[in-house]
């Protein structure tokens, strides 16, 4: 028998999960049986994310340790992230104004979800721009790892990697140890990924069993228009960026097809972070860049989430009949440029950021309760876009630094094509 590729396995798990979930719509037994399976799969992925980030980044920096060079890469990375996420925010605003997803919707037909927990978290996590920069520096690296604070972990790992490089031969045992940790974690990743179809089946089964036409139809316009705008963002923004870099967005899509399908199915871009780093290294991006750019991008370059937050803000204003001026919308862009990066690692980040944004511009925060029920469906699309955006970012910075290996890229694509033929 010909081997079925992982992408097809995940896709089949997704379809089967939808069929089972719809067949048992509203049946709490489905959730009780499948939710633990899905949760275990997500936990398996999350437990290896931090060790991979630390070991890959420290080894990459230590082997190529140059503080000046690292600072230059960091500056270029932040500039690129700011430009792309601002464009994503702008597309969400323009799409919301032109397509008007919230106009004509009767709020009496919308179910409200309890968001008291998210409101409380948003109030505790809200902070100024100065706090955002201060929080980059962890007071306790163990606590940062426990909280999954990737930005603080990246900061510590970069300094640690530079330190290991500076001490010379004394740091060699540390490099060898972390190389072993990195290889072991990637081995674990490959084994865990074999369970992805089962995890996706369980997660999609739970999702499909929770939603019916009565809950989706009133907000169907928002779902369709958000996905349309994300598609346009991928084609127009990421596609043009890829073209400028001498590659093709279709090639990146083919390379990351497994990861994109998995992120979409699980509504978690974090679930594919280890494989994303591995794939981009195979594609010709050096370890020192992928291990820095991709984890940092999970805080600063969440393109799909940024687009969603801007469109959701416009949507909530429209369903409450509030007209936003040009200056108010510019303010939304500026606020999202801060809030979309200032709450990384907080559970339910997108809803929390949305709450903070609405509060800052004086819009009714209770509007979030109207769309919280379908947040997972929206999260599926934005997670996939986040993965694609961060994969492309590694290529952009590698090309910008003149360190991209075109030969490895061609070999990686040939491997992908061979796998497709063998399906």
C-alpha positions in Angstrom: 0.0 0.0 0.0 1.1 3.5 -0.8 1.8 5.6 2.2 -0.8 8.3 3.0 1.0 11.6 3.7 0.5 13.5 7.0 -1.4 16.4 5.4 -4.0 14.0 3.9 -4.2 12.2 7.2 -4.9 15.4 9.1 -7.4 16.5 6.5 -9.3 13.2 6.7 -9.3 13.5 10.5 -10.7 17.0 10.1 -13.5 15.8 7.8 -14.3 12.8 10.0 -14.4 15.1 13.1 -16.9 17.4 11.4 -19.1 14.6 10.3 -19.1 13.0 13.8 -19.7 16.3 15.5 -22.6 17.4 13.2 -24.1 13.9 13.5 -24.2 14.3 17.3 -24.9 18.0 17.4 -25.7 19.2 20.9 -24.8 15.9 22.5 -22.6 16.5 25.6 -21.3 12.9 25.4 -19.3 13.9 22.3 -17.5 16.6 24.2 -17.0 14.4 27.2 -15.3 11.7 25.1 -13.4 13.7 22.6 -12.3 16.9 24.5 -9.7 15.0 26.7 -8.2 13.4 23.5 -7.8 16.8 21.9 -6.5 18.4 25.0 -3.9 15.7 25.5 -2.6 16.2 21.9 -2.3 20.0 22.4 -0.5 19.5 25.7 1.9 17.1 24.1 2.9 19.7 21.6 3.1 22.5 24.1 5.3 20.6 26.5 8.1 20.5 23.9 7.8 24.1 22.6 9.9 25.8 25.3 12.8 23.3 25.3 13.0 23.5 21.5 13.0 27.3 21.5 15.7 27.6 24.2 18.0 24.8 22.8 17.7 25.9 19.2 18.2 29.6 19.9 21.1 29.2 22.3 22.9 26.8 19.9 22.3 29.0 16.9 23.5 32.1 18.6 26.5 30.4 20.3 27.8 28.9 17.1 27.5 32.2 15.2 27.9 34.5 18.2 28.3 38.1 17.1 26.4 40.6 19.2 26.5 43.4 16.6 25.2 41.1 13.9 22.5 39.8 16.2 21.4 43.3 17.0 21.2 44.1 13.3 19.0 41.0 12.7 16.8 41.9 15.6 16.3 45.4 14.3 15.4 44.2 10.8 13.1 41.6 12.3 11.1 44.2 14.4 10.9 46.6 11.4 9.6 43.9 9.2 7.0 42.7 11.7 5.7 46.2 12.3 5.2 46.9 8.6 3.4 43.6 8.0 1.2 43.6 11.0 0.2 47.2 10.4 -0.8 46.2 6.9 -2.9 43.4 8.3 -4.6 45.8 10.7 -5.3 48.2 7.9 -6.8 45.5 5.7 -9.1 44.4 8.5 -10.3 48.0 8.9 -10.7 48.6 5.2 -12.5 45.3 4.8 -14.8 46.1 7.7 -15.6 49.6 6.3 -16.2 48.3 2.7 -18.0 45.0 3.4 -19.8 46.1 6.6 -20.1 42.8 8.4 -22.0 44.3 11.3 -24.6 46.3 9.4 -28.2 44.9 9.4 -27.6 42.3 12.1 -30.3 42.0 14.8 -28.5 41.6 18.1 -31.5 39.9 19.6 -30.7 36.8 17.5 -27.2 36.6 18.8 -26.3 34.4 21.7 -24.1 36.0 24.4 -21.2 34.1 25.9 -19.9 34.7 29.4 -16.7 36.7 29.0 -16.2 37.6 32.7 -12.9 35.6 32.9 -11.5 37.4 29.8 -12.5 40.8 31.1 -10.8 40.1 34.4 -7.7 38.9 32.6 -7.7 41.9 30.3 -7.9 44.3 33.2 -5.0 42.6 35.0 -2.8 42.4 31.8 -3.4 45.9 30.5 -0.3 48.0 30.6 1.5 50.9 29.0 4.1 50.8 26.2 6.8 51.2 28.8 5.5 48.1 30.6 5.6 46.2 27.3 9.3 46.8 26.9 10.0 46.2 30.6 8.2 42.8 30.5 10.6 41.6 27.7 13.1 41.2 30.5 12.1 38.3 32.8 12.6 38.5 36.6 12.5 34.8 36.8 13.3 32.7 33.7 11.7 29.6 35.3 8.5 31.5 35.8 8.6 32.8 32.3 8.9 29.2 31.0 6.0 28.1 33.2 3.9 31.0 31.8 4.9 30.3 28.2 6.2 33.9 27.8 8.0 33.4 24.5 9.3 36.9 24.2 11.0 36.8 27.7 12.3 33.3 26.9 13.8 34.5 23.6 15.4 37.5 25.4 17.1 35.2 28.0 18.1 32.7 25.4 19.8 35.3 23.2 21.8 36.6 26.1 22.7 33.1 27.2 23.7 32.1 23.7 25.9 35.2 23.4 27.5 34.4 26.8 28.2 30.8 25.8 29.8 32.1 22.6 32.0 34.6 24.5 33.4 32.2 27.0 34.9 30.1 24.1 35.9 26.5 24.8 34.4 26.6 28.3 31.0 26.8 26.6 31.5 23.8 24.3 29.9 21.3 26.7 26.8 23.5 27.0 26.5 23.7 23.2 26.9 19.9 22.9 24.3 19.4 25.7 21.8 21.7 24.1 22.4 20.2 20.6 21.4 16.9 22.1 18.3 18.5 23.7 17.3 20.1 20.4 17.7 16.8 18.4 15.8 14.9 21.1 13.0 17.4 21.1 12.7 17.3 17.3 12.6 13.5 17.5 9.7 13.8 20.1 8.0 16.2 17.8 8.0 13.8 14.9 6.6 11.1 17.0 3.9 13.3 18.5 2.9 14.6 15.0 1.9 11.0 14.1 -0.9 11.5 16.6 -2.1 14.7 14.8 -4.9 13.1 12.8 -6.4 11.7 16.0 -6.0 15.0 17.8 -7.5 17.0 14.9 -10.4 14.5 14.7 -11.2 15.0 18.4 -10.9 18.8 18.4 -13.0 19.2 15.3 -15.6 16.7 16.6 -16.0 18.9 19.7 -16.2 22.1 17.7 -18.7 20.8 15.2 -20.9 19.3 17.9 -21.2 22.7 19.6 -22.3 24.8 16.6 -25.6 24.6 14.7 -27.1 26.7 11.9 -29.0 28.8 14.5 -25.7 30.0 16.1 -23.7 30.3 12.9 -26.1 32.0 10.5 -26.4 35.3 12.3 -22.6 35.7 12.3 -22.0 33.9 9.0 -21.4 37.3 7.3 -18.6 38.1 9.7 -17.0 34.6 9.3 -17.1 34.8 5.5 -15.8 38.3 5.2 -13.0 37.7 7.7 -11.8 34.7 5.7 -12.1 36.7 2.5 -9.9 39.4 3.9 -7.4 36.9 5.2 -7.2 35.3 1.8 -6.6 38.8 0.2 -3.9 39.5 2.8 -2.1 36.3 1.9 -2.4 36.9 -1.8 -1.7 40.7 -1.9 0.6 41.3 1.0 2.4 38.0 1.7 2.4 37.2 -2.0 4.0 40.4 -3.0 6.6 40.2 -0.2 7.5 36.7 -1.3 7.9 37.9 -4.9 10.1 40.7 -3.8 12.3 38.2 -2.0 12.7 36.1 -5.1 10.4 33.2 -4.0 6.7 32.4 -4.4 4.0 32.3 -1.7 2.7 29.1 -3.3 6.1 27.4 -2.6 5.8 28.4 1.0 2.3 27.1 1.2 3.4 23.7 -0.3 6.3 23.5 2.1 4.1 24.3 5.2 0.9 22.4 4.1 1.0 20.0 7.0 1.6 22.8 9.6 -1.0 25.1 8.1 -3.7 22.3 8.1 -2.8 21.4 11.6 -2.8 25.0 12.8 -6.2 25.5 11.1 -7.7 22.2 12.6 -6.5 22.8 16.1 -6.9 26.6 16.1 -3.4 26.8 17.6 -0.4 28.2 15.8 1.7 27.3 18.8 1.0 23.6 18.1 3.2 23.7 15.0 6.0 26.0 16.2 8.6 23.1 16.5 7.8 21.8 13.0 7.8 25.3 11.6 11.3 25.9 12.8 12.5 22.6 11.4 10.8 23.1 8.1 12.2 26.6 7.5 15.7 25.3 8.3 15.2 22.6 5.7 14.0 25.3 3.3 17.4 27.1 3.5 17.0 29.5 6.5 19.9 29.3 9.0 19.3 28.0 12.5 20.5 31.3 14.0 17.7 33.2 12.2 14.8 30.7 12.3 15.3 30.1 16.0 15.1 33.8 16.7 12.6 35.1 14.1 9.9 32.5 14.4 9.5 32.5 18.3 9.7 36.3 18.3 7.1 36.3 15.5 4.7 34.4 17.8 4.5 37.7 19.8 5.2 40.4 17.2 4.0 39.0 13.9 0.5 37.5 14.4 -0.8 38.7 11.1 -4.1 36.7 11.1 -4.9 37.8 14.7 -4.1 41.5 14.0 -6.4 41.4 11.0 -9.2 39.8 13.0 -8.9 42.2 15.9 -9.3 45.3 13.6 -12.2 43.8 11.7 -13.9 42.6 14.9 -13.6 46.2 16.3 -15.4 47.6 13.2 -18.0 44.8 13.4 -18.8 45.6 17.0 -19.1 49.3 16.3 -21.4 48.6 13.4 -23.8 46.3 15.3 -24.2 49.0 18.0 -24.7 51.6 15.3 -21.6 53.6 16.1 -19.9 55.5 13.3 -16.1 55.7 13.7 -14.3 58.7 12.3 -11.0 58.5 10.4 -9.1 59.7 13.4 -10.8 57.1 15.6 -9.8 54.4 13.2 -6.2 55.6 13.0 -6.3 55.4 16.8 -7.4 51.8 16.5 -4.4 51.0 14.3 -2.1 52.6 16.8 -3.6 50.9 19.8 -3.6 47.5 18.1 0.1 48.0 17.2 0.7 48.0 20.9 -2.0 45.7 22.4 -1.6 42.9 19.8 2.0 42.6 21.0 1.7 43.3 24.7 -0.2 40.3 26.0 1.7 37.3 24.5 1.3 34.1 26.4 -2.1 35.0 28.0 -4.8 32.3 27.4 -7.5 33.6 25.0 -5.2 36.4 23.8 -7.3 37.5 20.8 -10.4 38.1 22.9 -8.4 39.8 25.6 -6.7 42.1 23.1 -10.0 42.9 21.5 -11.5 43.8 24.9 -8.5 46.1 25.6 -8.9 47.8 22.2 -12.6 48.4 22.6 -12.1 49.8 26.0 -9.4 52.2 24.8 -11.5 53.6 22.0 -14.7 53.8 24.0 -16.7 51.1 22.3 -19.0 48.7 24.2 -16.9 45.8 25.5 -20.1 43.7 25.8 -19.9 43.3 22.0 -17.2 40.7 22.6 -19.7 38.5 24.2 -21.7 38.4 21.0 -18.8 36.9 18.9 -17.0 34.9 21.6 -19.1 31.9 20.9 -17.7 31.5 17.4 -14.2 32.6 18.3 -12.8 29.1 17.7 -14.1 29.1 14.1 -12.4 32.5 13.5 -9.3 31.4 15.4 -8.8 28.5 12.9 -8.3 30.9 10.0 -6.1 33.4 11.8 -3.9 30.6 13.3 -3.2 29.3 9.7 -2.3 32.8 8.5 -0.1 33.4 11.6 1.9 30.2 10.7 2.3 31.2 7.0 3.3 34.8 8.0 6.0 33.6 10.4 7.4 31.0 7.9 7.7 33.8 5.3 9.3 36.1 7.8 12.2 33.6 8.3 12.8 33.6 4.5 12.6 37.5 4.4 15.2 38.0 7.1 17.4 35.2 5.8 17.4 36.8 2.3 17.9 40.3 3.9 21.0 39.0 5.6 22.3 37.2 2.5 22.2 33.8 4.4 19.4 32.1 2.5 20.4 28.7 0.9 18.6 28.5 -2.4 20.0 25.0 -3.0 18.4 23.6 0.2 15.1 25.3 -0.7 14.9 23.5 -4.1 15.8 20.2 -2.4 13.1 20.7 0.2 10.5 21.5 -2.5 11.6 18.4 -4.4 11.0 16.3 -1.3 7.6 17.8 -0.9 6.7 17.0 -4.5 8.0 13.4 -4.1 5.8 13.0 -1.1 2.8 14.2 -3.1 3.5 11.8 -5.9 3.7 8.9 -3.4 0.3 9.6 -1.8 
